[in-house]
Amino acid sequence: MTGTLITVAPTGAESSKAAVPALPVTLDELVATAKECEALGAAIVHVHIRDDAAEPTLDQGRLRATVTALRESTDLIVQLSSGGAVTDPEAARLAVLDAGPEMASCTMGTVNFGDGVFLNRWEFIVDLHTRMQERGIVPEYEIFDLGQLTTLQVLLDRHGLPAGGHVHVDLVMGVPGGMPGTADALVACHRVIRDLPAGTTFSATGIGRSSIPVMLASVSAGGHLRVGMEDTLTYAKGRAVESNMQLVARAVGLAQLAQRPPLTTAEARDLLGVPVR
């Protein structure tokens, strides 16, 4: 792999605006962040949205407006989260696809998520996967633990390749209740990924203090990077993150140091099978 795919996850559903004032929660804030991160080298924006009170929402009107605004203002691949918040019902999570994203996340199993439970039943996973196939939406398969890679293999064997024909996974590492954010855990996942369809690619996300170890391990193993304030609020010990751009710039610097510079949005679309606009 000669380049690095960089995804920015700017907001998430867990942190509050009151606690993290720099978190982009309005549409204008999200668009401005996306434009700045694209200029630095991001190719995908992984999107959660908030309501007028800055609370997580899956409101269909807001989702559609967000997709439209990001497509009009950037060339980033717009990837909506089908996870939402851990309390969101399955029907609302499936309806995320109605907003017409180019990509959407598809989590491969249930995981304890701190004090909550991120529920992903097999029937729900299949429904999400097949709806994305029918609509030409490219999935990013989110993996919170090693066994979920085996679940992905079963899904592909039984229900076929995703829209676009390319399999791309994101290893979400360091969530309390999921796999640790360590090089050993990433290597274990990498061994299983090699048994997935030829050409399968992966990104890795390190939550909190695991961010830097996971980035280093992923790039050294030929993987890609997801960074952002959804996942990391501390830039260094005792130093809060000031913006998503700060995190993207660090990822870009690491990619360049590894002589795997960031992929352009056009190169990312070609890699993932996302149609050119």
LOKEDREN-646719 format. One record per residue: z, x, y of N, C-alpha, C in turn. Coordinates in pm, whole numbers, plus 50000, padded with zeros to 5 digits. Example, Ala and Ser with C-alpha at 12.3 -4.5 7.8 and 13.67 -1.06 7.14 Angstrom:
507805131949431507805123049550507805132049670/507085128549775507145136749894507875129050003/
This chain:
500005008549881500005000050000500005008850124/498985007450207498815016450321499405010950450/499834998650450500434992750569501674984750534/502394980350637503624972850616503524959250684/503754948950606503794935350658505184932950716/505244929350843506524927150909506644912450948/507684906050897508014892250929509234892051019/509194883451121510374881551204510924867551178/512234867051153512954854351134513924853051250/513524846551360514264848051485515514839551501/515654828551422516714818951456517624815251339/517044810351230517854806051118518584793051145/519474789351051520204776751063521714778751063/522174791151061523604793551042524344796851172/523754804951257524464809551377524354799251488/525414798451570525414789151682524984796251811/524364788651899523974794152029525194798252110/526274790752095527494793952170528024807652130/527954810652000528464823551951527484834851973/526174831451974525124841651987524174837252099/524504839852224523684834952335522234839652331/521954851152269520584856352265519704849352162/520284840652081519524833751977518494824452040/517204825652002516184816752059516224803051991/516604792752064516754779452004515824768952066/515424770652192514474761252251513054765352214/512114756252230510714759452199510204770652288/510544770252416510104780752507510664794352466/511944794552427512564807152383511894812252257/511614803252164510984807252038509584812852061/508794806152144507434810752172507464824352241/508354825952339508444838852409508824849952313/509794847252225510204857152125509044860552032/508324850351987507204852651896506134861351960/505804858752084504784866652153505204881252166/506444883352201506944897152217506994904452083/507394897351978507464903851846506064906751791/505104898051818503724900651777503194913151847/503494914551974503024926252050503594939151992/504794938551934505414950351876504884953751738/504404943551663503874946451529504184936251422/504904925551456505144914951358503844907451330/503704902651207502514895151168502834880751125/504094878251087504524864951043505774861251121/505884848351158507114843251214507654832451119/508874834651071509554825350979510434816351064/510164803151061510674794351164511684784251112/512864784151175513804772951175513844767551317/514094754551332514134748951468515484742351494/515754740051622517004733851666516704721651753/517714712851765517574700951849518094704051990/518234693552073518644695652211520064701152222/520864699052117522214704552115522274718052046/521094723752017520974736851950521484736451807/521494724551747521874723151607520624723251519/520724728351396519554728651307518994714651283/517674713451280517044700551258515734702551182/515324692051110514004691751047513184680151105/513484676651228512764665851295511264668551293/510504658751243509084660851223508324663151353/508684655951458508024657851586508244671851641/509454676751631509754690251679509044700851594/508994698551462508294708051375506824709051412/506184697451431504754697451466504524704151601/505374701251698505234707351830505414722451823/506324726851739506574741151724505384748151661/504834742351554503654748351490502504749051589/502264738251662501164738051759501354748651867/502554749551921502804759152029502654773451982/503144776551863503024790151812501574793651780/500824784151729499404786851700498614788751828/498964781351933498234782452059498594795252135/499824800052117500314811252197500224824652129/500084824651995500064837251920499044836251808/498764847651746497974847951623498864850351502/500174849751521501094851351410500844840651303/501064844451178501064834651071502354826551084/502204813351095503364804651116503894800050980/505084804550949505724801350821506974792950848/506944780250806508114771750822509054773550704/510344772550733511344772650626511424758850563/511294758350431511534745750360512984745050313/513774755050350515184755250313516044747450410/515664747950540516464741450641517884746650640/518834737650658520244740750642520664736450502/521774741950451522164739150313522504724350293/522714716950401523054702750391521844693550398/520644698950421519454690450437519014684550304/518634671650301518194665350176516804670150134/516494668350006515214673049953514034666550022/514114653550049512974646450109512614652550245/513614655650325513344661650456512764675650442/513204682850341512694696350320511244696050273/510894686450187509504684950145508614680850263/509154672550352508374667650465508034678550565/508694690050556508344701450641506844704650630/506294702750510504874705950488503964696850570/504444684950609503624675650687503334680950827/504104690950871503894696751004502714706451006/502114709350891500904717450884501074732250908/502104738550851502214753150866501164760350784/500914772950816500024781250736500714786450610/502024788750623502854792950512504154784950515/504844784850401506184778950395506974786350289/508284786650305509124792950204509304783650086/509534789549969509744782049845510784789749764/512024785049767513124792349703513174789149554/513394799649474513244798549329514504795149252/515514789749320516694785749244517874782749334/518904777149274520134773949345521004786449357/521674787549472522534799149494523734794949578/524904800449545526044798849635525714806049765/525954799249877525584804750008526844804850093/527644815450077528944815650142529804804550085/530284795650172531094784450127530244772450085/528944772950111528054761950076527274764949949/526434755249909525554756749795524144753349840/523244763049824521824760949857521154755849730/520934742749725520494736049603518964735849594/518434740949484516994740649456516794737449309/516694724449278516484720149140515074723949094/514904725548963513584728948908512544718648950/512854705848941511884695448977511474696549124/512434699949210512134701649352511224713749374/511504724549305510674736649317509234733649277/509064726749166507724723249119507014714349221/507734704649274507144695449372506694703049496/507524711949544507184719749662505974728749636/505974735649523504874744649485503544737049475/503534725649407502284718449385501784711749513/502694707049596502264701449725501614712149812/502144724149809501534734949886500164738549830/500014738149699498704740449638497694730249690/498074717549689497174706649729496784707549876/497674712649960497424712750103496924726150155/496814736050067496334749150110497344756850193/498634754050171499704761350240500174772750150/500184784750202500524796650123502044797950116/502624798749996504064800149985504534814549995/505744816150043506484828450024507664824649935/507704830449815508734826949719510004834749751/511054827649790512304834149827513184835949704/513664848249687514414852249568515804856949611/516834849749568518194853349603518914860649490/518344860649370518974867449258517904870949156/518194880649072517204886248980516564875648891/517374866448836516844856448745515824847148808/515834846148941514874837349007513454842848999/513314855748975511974861248951511414856448818/512274854848718511844849148590511464834548607/512224827248688511864813348720510484812748784/510184822048873508864822448936507774824648833/508004833548737507014835848633506744823148554/507794815848520507624803148448506854793148534/507174792448662506474783248753504974786248757/504624798848771503214802648779502494800248646/503164803048535502574800848403502264786048380/503164777448425503024763148397502184755748501/502214760448626501604752648733500574760348815/500254772548776499144779648837499514787548961/498554795749002498744804249119498864795849245/499484801449348499644794049474498334792849550/498354784749654497224784149747496944798249797/495674801749804495284815149847495174824949733/495804821649618495654829749498496514842349492/497264845149598498074857449602499544853949594/500294861249513501734858949498502504868749586/503324863149676504144871449763505574866249759/506534875149734507924871249727508724878349836/509834872049873510774878349966512114879249897/512614891349882513924893649821514984892349930/515774881749921516844879450019518114885449961/518584896250020519624904449960520854905150050/522034904249988523254905550063523884892350105/523314880950061523944868050087525194866850000/526334862950054527514860849970527224850149864/527214854049739526844845049630525534848849564/524754857549630523494862149574523564876849537/522394882849515522374897049475522794905949591/523354917549561523784926549669522594932749741/522854937049862521814943849940521864958749918/521444963049799521504977149761520154981749707/519964994849707518745000549651518674997749501/519794998249432519804995549288519314981349258/519774971749336519354957949314517864956349342/517384962949447515954961949478515114968249367/515544979549314514814986049204514774976849082/515894970249052515914960948938514914949748959/514854944349080513884933849110512454939149099/512244951249147510914957049146510374958249004/511224961448910510794962548771510294949148718/510944938148759510524924948714509274920448788/509174923848916508004920148996506724925748934/506824937548871505644943548809505094935148693/505904925848640505444917048533504814904148586/504864902048718504214890548779502714893248791/501914883348832500454885348838500074898048914/499004904248870498524916648931498344914649082/498784924449157498644924049302499794917549374/500774912349301501934906149366502594915949464/502914910949581503584919149683504964913449711/505814921649773507144916849807507594922349942/508364914150010509134918450125510604918250086/511434924450168512874924150143513604921450273/514654913650260515494909750373516924914050343/517504922450426518894926350409519764918650507/520724911050453521604903050538522734911850593/522974910550722524094917550783524004932550769/525114938550722525194953150716524254959150612/523674950950524522734956150425521324957750481/521124954250606519784954250665519084967750652/519734978450696519084991550695518894996950553/519914996550464519665001050327518524993550259/518424980550282517344972850219515994976650278/515924978550409514654982750469514184996050411/515085005650403514725018750351514255017850205/514985010050125514625008649983513285001649967/513044991250047511804983650034510584992050070/510644998850182509505007050224509235018050122/510305024250069510105035249974509525030249841/509735017349810509225011649685507865004849703/507275006249822505965000049847506054985749893/507254981249933507434967549978507284966050128/507544954050173507384950350313508724946050371/508764942050498510014940050569510094926450637/511264920150625511584908650709512854911950785/512814910050916513964912651001514104901151100/515254900351165515434890151267516874885651277/517164878151381518524873651408518974862551314/518074856851235518514848051128519374855751028/519044868451009519644876350901520654886750949/520494891551071521284902851119521664900851265/522954901451294523424899751432524084912351487/524174922751403524764935451446523744946551431/523424953151540522424963751536522994976651478/524234979351508524974990851455526444987051461/527284995151399528704992051396529244990351537/529794978451564530354975751695529344972751803/528074970951764527024968751864526204956451825/526294946051905525584933651875524094935051899/523304927451823521864926851846521604920151981/520714925952058520394920552189519214910952184/518294913052090517114904552080516424906951947/515574897551911514754899451791513794911151807/513344913451928512424924451952513054937951915/514324939151939515054951351904514974953851753/515124943451673515064944751528513644947551479/512664940751539511264943151501510874957451537/511294962251654510954975851695511514986051597/512724983751547513294993051449512494992851320/512094980951275511284979951153509934986751171/509334985051287508044991451315508215006551313/509275011651373509515025951374509675031551234/510375024251147510545028651010509215028550935/508415018250956507105017350891506215029050934/506245032151060505435043251109505935056551055/507245058051047507815070250991507375072150846/507255061150773506815061650633505295062850621/504615063950734503145064750738502515052350674/503185041050695502665027950655502785018850776/501915020350874502055013051000501954997950980/502444990151076502434975651061501024970051043/500914960350953499654953350935499404944451056/498154943651098497794933951202497844919951142/497784910051228497784896351177496544893751091/495414899651128494194897851049494344904250911/494944916250907495164922950779496174915350694/497184909550758498174901650685497544889250625/496674882650698495994870850645495134874550524/494464885650534493624890050423494474893250300/495594899750320496474903250209497034890950140/497474881150217498204869650162497304857950125/496054858450163495174847150135495334835750233/495824838850354495964828650458494654828050535/494034816250546492734815450613492764820150758/491684826050803491524829650944491384816751022/492014816351139491904804151221490504802551275/
